[in-house]
């Protein structure tokens, strides 16, 4: 059985302002992803009865912080009640998480875990690191908290090179990016699910959790994530989808911003100019995603990442 897991990273607009060195994001857009993009995504998946793993930044859904985070938590609770999974995406989304000390890593994971438990009343099973960068300290913290899987490894050399070039250009322009380059050893990590080594997450080992790498095509290791497939020409998108048929698991990652509409959501042009997916109106993005999901449904079975991890745990 071929399994496809759809996940959505609910990174706030401010994360993209940091990536592109644009300074502080407009305050009125602080919760735009949860308030505007998430409902569009949830409706699309509900219509197709596709279970989704939503990776939550804890601060954005911490009901103790005010009315808006409490409303975000309520929306996420409704998704969990219908069978979706809520995953840990750290508490404040620090791109440098893998470079922080163990105490800071544990605090980021534990605080988001607290928020998710308050929403669902259940244990959280999975984690995705900001910026796809995972470290031995992160694996140790996840194991200590009883997590079942990590889904941070993104073994896509082309993506790494493009990211490095953008970061270098921003540095020259004296607008340094808030993003951080991942450990380059992760680029050679297994592209299919595996049990990692605790001190070397990019290698196979005997960790108590499993790694579910984000989708890349066989051989060429081109990104097969939502943002790249949305903006790719039809022919390239079709070829990438066909190539993924050779993998046992399609870990299809999307971002909340993939469901944003620059005009309807009031996203400033300074960010739109740097995010190609924001130049597509939401109607076109949804139409493309519908075609992708319908094609996947013909040959793949949809599961949450937690369910896929349980299967891997039994066989890895």
Backbone torsions as a table, in degrees:
resi	resn	phi	psi	omega
1	UNK	NA	128.4	176.7
2	UNK	-90.7	131.7	-174.0
3	UNK	-115.5	133.9	172.7
4	UNK	-116.0	127.7	176.5
5	UNK	-112.9	119.0	177.4
6	UNK	-94.2	126.3	176.7
7	UNK	-130.3	151.8	-179.9
8	UNK	-130.3	119.1	175.2
9	UNK	-84.8	119.4	-174.7
10	UNK	-91.5	55.0	178.2
11	UNK	-69.3	134.3	179.8
12	UNK	-71.5	161.9	177.0
13	UNK	-56.5	-33.8	-179.5
14	UNK	-60.8	-28.9	177.9
15	UNK	-61.8	-39.1	-178.2
16	UNK	-75.4	-31.7	172.8
17	UNK	-62.7	-38.4	177.9
18	UNK	-67.6	-44.3	-179.5
19	UNK	-55.8	-43.8	-173.7
20	UNK	-93.4	8.4	176.6
21	UNK	62.4	39.1	-175.1
22	UNK	-98.3	5.1	-179.0
23	UNK	82.2	-152.5	-176.9
24	UNK	-77.3	139.9	176.5
25	UNK	-77.8	154.8	177.2
26	UNK	-57.2	133.7	-176.0
27	UNK	-59.2	-33.5	-177.2
28	UNK	-69.8	-11.2	178.9
29	UNK	-101.2	9.2	-174.6
30	UNK	-56.3	-39.2	-177.3
31	UNK	-115.4	21.6	-176.1
32	UNK	-61.1	-36.9	-178.7
33	UNK	-63.7	-45.8	179.6
34	UNK	-71.2	-38.7	-172.8
35	UNK	-80.6	-31.3	-172.6
36	UNK	-118.6	-46.3	-176.2
37	UNK	-76.4	-44.5	-176.9
38	UNK	-57.7	-45.6	178.8
39	UNK	-58.9	-35.8	177.5
40	UNK	-64.5	-45.2	-179.8
41	UNK	-64.5	-45.3	-178.2
42	UNK	-60.6	-39.7	179.2
43	UNK	-65.1	-42.2	179.7
44	UNK	-60.0	-46.3	-177.5
45	UNK	-73.1	-35.6	179.7
46	UNK	-64.4	-38.4	179.8
47	UNK	-61.7	-29.3	-179.5
48	UNK	-102.4	3.7	179.5
49	UNK	54.2	44.6	179.5
50	UNK	-99.8	119.9	175.6
51	UNK	-72.1	139.4	-173.4
52	UNK	-126.4	146.0	170.2
53	UNK	-102.1	117.2	-179.9
54	UNK	-101.0	118.1	178.5
55	UNK	-90.9	116.1	-167.9
56	UNK	-104.6	132.0	169.0
57	UNK	-83.0	115.5	-169.0
58	UNK	-54.3	-41.0	-177.2
59	UNK	-58.9	-32.3	-176.6
60	UNK	-74.8	-13.3	-179.0
61	UNK	-128.6	21.9	179.8
62	UNK	-85.4	102.0	-174.5
63	UNK	-59.2	-20.0	-179.9
64	UNK	-72.5	-11.1	-174.3
65	UNK	-95.5	-3.4	177.5
66	UNK	139.4	-176.4	-173.5
67	UNK	-66.8	-43.6	-177.2
68	UNK	-65.0	-49.3	175.3
69	UNK	-60.5	-34.8	178.2
70	UNK	-64.8	-39.9	177.1
71	UNK	-65.8	-38.8	176.3
72	UNK	-61.6	-42.3	179.3
73	UNK	-61.9	-39.6	179.5
74	UNK	-63.5	-41.5	178.1
75	UNK	-62.3	-44.2	-179.7
76	UNK	-65.4	-36.8	177.2
77	UNK	-61.2	-37.8	177.6
78	UNK	-65.0	-38.8	178.9
79	UNK	-66.4	-43.2	178.7
80	UNK	-63.3	-36.8	-178.7
81	UNK	-66.4	-26.4	180.0
82	UNK	-88.6	-1.7	175.5
83	UNK	114.6	0.2	176.5
84	UNK	-76.8	163.8	179.5
85	UNK	-106.5	140.8	171.9
86	UNK	-107.2	123.0	-179.1
87	UNK	-110.5	159.4	-176.9
88	UNK	-85.2	123.4	178.4
89	UNK	-121.8	29.4	-177.6
90	UNK	79.3	169.5	-176.7
91	UNK	-88.1	-39.2	-177.4
92	UNK	-119.8	2.0	-179.9
93	UNK	59.5	53.9	174.7
94	UNK	-78.1	120.0	-179.0
95	UNK	-62.2	-25.1	-178.0
96	UNK	-90.1	17.9	-174.2
97	UNK	-52.0	-44.2	-177.0
98	UNK	-66.9	-14.2	-179.6
99	UNK	-100.9	-2.5	179.5
100	UNK	-83.0	165.6	177.6
101	UNK	-73.3	168.6	-175.3
102	UNK	-59.7	-39.9	-178.1
103	UNK	-63.1	-43.0	179.8
104	UNK	-68.1	-39.9	177.3
105	UNK	-60.6	-47.2	-177.9
106	UNK	-63.9	-38.2	179.5
107	UNK	-64.2	-42.9	179.3
108	UNK	-61.7	-43.4	-179.0
109	UNK	-71.4	-44.2	-176.2
110	UNK	-66.5	-39.9	-178.8
111	UNK	-68.0	-41.2	175.8
112	UNK	-66.3	-37.5	177.7
113	UNK	-59.8	-41.3	178.0
114	UNK	-59.7	-44.7	-179.5
115	UNK	-62.6	-44.5	-177.4
116	UNK	-68.1	-38.0	177.6
117	UNK	-64.5	-36.4	177.9
118	UNK	-65.1	-31.4	-179.4
119	UNK	-78.6	-45.7	-171.2
120	UNK	-100.7	-23.9	-174.1
121	UNK	72.5	11.6	-176.8
122	UNK	-130.0	167.4	178.1
123	UNK	-72.3	142.6	174.1
124	UNK	-85.6	138.8	-174.3
125	UNK	-106.1	-24.9	-171.1
126	UNK	-134.1	160.2	-175.9
127	UNK	-139.7	144.0	169.1
128	UNK	-133.3	128.1	-176.7
129	UNK	-79.4	145.2	172.2
130	UNK	-58.5	133.8	176.4
131	UNK	71.5	14.0	176.4
132	UNK	64.8	19.0	-176.2
133	UNK	-105.7	119.3	-178.2
134	UNK	-118.9	152.4	-175.9
135	UNK	-137.1	165.7	174.8
136	UNK	-56.7	-39.2	179.0
137	UNK	-63.0	-36.8	177.8
138	UNK	-65.4	-45.5	178.9
139	UNK	-60.8	-42.2	-179.8
140	UNK	-63.8	-41.5	178.9
141	UNK	-64.8	-41.4	179.3
142	UNK	-63.7	-42.6	179.1
143	UNK	-63.1	-40.9	-179.7
144	UNK	-63.5	-34.6	180.0
145	UNK	-85.9	2.3	175.6
146	UNK	77.5	27.0	179.5
147	UNK	-73.5	154.2	-178.5
148	UNK	-92.8	-32.3	-175.3
149	UNK	-152.9	160.4	167.0
150	UNK	-117.7	146.6	176.4
151	UNK	-137.4	65.9	-175.6
152	UNK	-116.9	-25.9	-177.1
153	UNK	-67.3	127.5	178.7
154	UNK	-130.5	85.5	-172.1
155	UNK	-81.2	67.0	-175.8
156	UNK	-121.5	93.8	-177.9
157	UNK	-57.5	-38.6	-179.8
158	UNK	-61.6	-40.8	177.9
159	UNK	-63.8	-42.0	-179.6
160	UNK	-61.0	-45.8	-178.2
161	UNK	-64.4	-43.5	179.6
162	UNK	-64.0	-41.5	179.1
163	UNK	-63.7	-43.4	179.3
164	UNK	-61.8	-38.9	-180.0
165	UNK	-66.0	-42.2	178.9
166	UNK	-64.8	-43.3	180.0
167	UNK	-63.8	-38.1	178.6
168	UNK	-66.0	-41.9	179.6
169	UNK	-63.9	-40.1	178.3
170	UNK	-66.5	-37.1	178.4
171	UNK	-64.3	-41.9	178.4
172	UNK	-62.9	-36.9	180.0
173	UNK	-80.4	4.4	-179.1
174	UNK	59.0	36.3	172.7
175	UNK	-129.3	66.5	-172.0
176	UNK	-58.0	140.2	179.0
177	UNK	-73.6	147.9	174.2
178	UNK	-83.2	-6.4	179.2
179	UNK	-74.4	164.6	-180.0
180	UNK	-132.0	137.8	177.0
181	UNK	-71.2	138.5	178.2
182	UNK	-71.8	164.2	174.1
183	UNK	-60.6	121.1	-175.3
184	UNK	-60.8	-19.8	177.9
185	UNK	-65.2	-22.5	178.9
186	UNK	-68.1	-19.6	-178.9
187	UNK	-68.3	-21.8	178.4
188	UNK	-102.4	10.5	-179.6
189	UNK	-67.5	158.4	174.6
190	UNK	-56.1	142.2	-179.5
191	UNK	-93.7	-11.0	175.8
192	UNK	-104.9	162.2	-177.4
193	UNK	-54.3	142.3	-179.3
194	UNK	-155.6	164.3	173.1
195	UNK	-95.4	117.0	-173.4
196	UNK	-82.7	166.4	170.0
197	UNK	-81.0	136.6	-175.6
198	UNK	-60.9	-37.4	-178.1
199	UNK	-94.1	-1.2	179.0
200	UNK	-148.3	80.8	-172.7
201	UNK	-59.8	-17.1	-178.7
202	UNK	-87.4	1.4	178.6
203	UNK	-121.4	157.5	175.2
204	UNK	-69.1	146.1	179.5
205	UNK	-164.0	-144.2	-175.6
206	UNK	-130.3	36.4	178.7
207	UNK	-64.5	150.9	178.1
208	UNK	-73.4	-11.3	175.2
209	UNK	-110.5	165.0	178.0
210	UNK	-111.6	155.4	176.5
211	UNK	-103.4	129.6	176.4
212	UNK	-114.2	91.8	-175.4
213	UNK	-62.8	148.7	176.4
214	UNK	-73.3	146.6	-166.3
215	UNK	-63.5	128.4	167.0
216	UNK	-133.9	152.4	-178.3
217	UNK	-72.1	153.1	176.2
218	UNK	-60.7	151.7	175.8
219	UNK	65.7	-68.3	-175.4
220	UNK	-75.0	-21.5	-179.9
221	UNK	53.7	45.2	174.2
222	UNK	-80.2	144.7	179.5
223	UNK	-60.1	134.4	175.2
224	UNK	-121.8	53.7	-179.6
225	UNK	-107.5	168.9	-174.4
226	UNK	-57.8	-47.7	-175.5
227	UNK	-60.7	-43.5	-178.6
228	UNK	-70.7	-39.3	-180.0
229	UNK	-70.1	-31.6	-179.4
230	UNK	-65.7	-39.7	-174.9
231	UNK	-95.2	-7.3	-178.7
232	UNK	-72.2	148.1	172.7
233	UNK	-59.3	154.2	-175.2
234	UNK	-52.9	-43.5	-177.0
235	UNK	-64.0	-45.8	180.0
236	UNK	-64.8	-38.8	178.6
237	UNK	-63.7	-42.4	179.6
238	UNK	-64.3	-41.6	-179.9
239	UNK	-67.5	-39.9	179.0
240	UNK	-64.6	-41.9	179.3
241	UNK	-63.5	-41.5	179.6
242	UNK	-65.7	-39.5	-180.0
243	UNK	-64.3	-36.0	-179.1
244	UNK	-66.1	-17.5	177.4
245	UNK	-62.6	-13.9	179.0
246	UNK	-85.7	-6.0	-179.0
247	UNK	-100.1	148.5	179.2
248	UNK	-75.3	-23.2	-180.0
249	UNK	-134.1	128.8	174.6
250	UNK	-106.1	99.7	179.9
251	UNK	-88.2	85.0	-170.8
252	UNK	-86.6	101.2	-175.9
253	UNK	-95.0	131.9	172.8
254	UNK	-120.8	171.7	174.1
255	UNK	-126.0	153.8	178.4
256	UNK	-55.9	-34.1	-178.5
257	UNK	-66.0	-19.6	175.4
258	UNK	-63.9	-17.4	-179.1
259	UNK	-109.4	15.5	177.6
260	UNK	-93.9	153.1	176.3
261	UNK	-122.8	117.7	-173.2
262	UNK	-57.0	-44.1	-176.5
263	UNK	-74.2	-50.0	-176.9
264	UNK	-67.4	-31.6	-175.9
265	UNK	-96.6	0.2	176.3
266	UNK	68.5	37.0	-179.6
267	UNK	-84.0	125.9	-174.8
268	UNK	-61.8	151.3	-178.4
269	UNK	-62.2	-27.1	-179.9
270	UNK	-61.8	-32.1	176.3
271	UNK	-85.5	-39.1	179.7
272	UNK	-57.7	-37.5	-178.8
273	UNK	-64.7	-20.4	-175.9
274	UNK	-109.5	-7.5	179.0
275	UNK	-117.8	99.4	-175.7
276	UNK	-56.2	-34.6	-178.2
277	UNK	-67.1	-24.9	178.8
278	UNK	-74.1	-12.3	179.0
279	UNK	-82.7	-8.6	175.3
280	UNK	-92.8	130.2	175.1
281	UNK	-64.7	153.4	-174.5
282	UNK	-59.8	-34.9	-179.9
283	UNK	-60.5	-41.0	179.5
284	UNK	-70.6	-40.5	178.8
285	UNK	-63.2	-44.3	179.4
286	UNK	-64.2	-39.0	178.8
287	UNK	-62.9	-42.1	178.8
288	UNK	-66.3	-42.2	178.7
289	UNK	-64.8	-37.6	177.7
290	UNK	-60.9	-42.1	178.8
291	UNK	-65.2	-40.8	178.8
292	UNK	-63.0	-47.6	-177.8
293	UNK	-66.0	-38.5	179.0
294	UNK	-66.2	-37.5	177.0
295	UNK	-66.9	-41.8	178.5
296	UNK	-62.4	-40.1	-176.0
297	UNK	-62.4	-21.2	-178.7
298	UNK	-72.4	-27.4	-174.5
299	UNK	-131.4	-5.6	-176.1
300	UNK	-120.4	150.7	172.4
301	UNK	-100.9	130.0	-177.6
302	UNK	-87.1	134.8	175.6
303	UNK	-141.0	160.8	167.9
304	UNK	-74.4	161.9	177.2
305	UNK	-63.8	-33.4	178.5
306	UNK	-62.6	-41.7	178.6
307	UNK	-66.9	-40.5	177.8
308	UNK	-64.2	-40.4	179.4
309	UNK	-63.1	-38.0	178.6
310	UNK	-62.0	-39.3	177.4
311	UNK	-64.8	-42.4	179.9
312	UNK	-66.3	-39.1	179.0
313	UNK	-57.7	-36.0	-178.4
314	UNK	-74.4	-22.1	-174.6
315	UNK	-114.6	-22.9	-174.9
316	UNK	-74.0	NA	NA
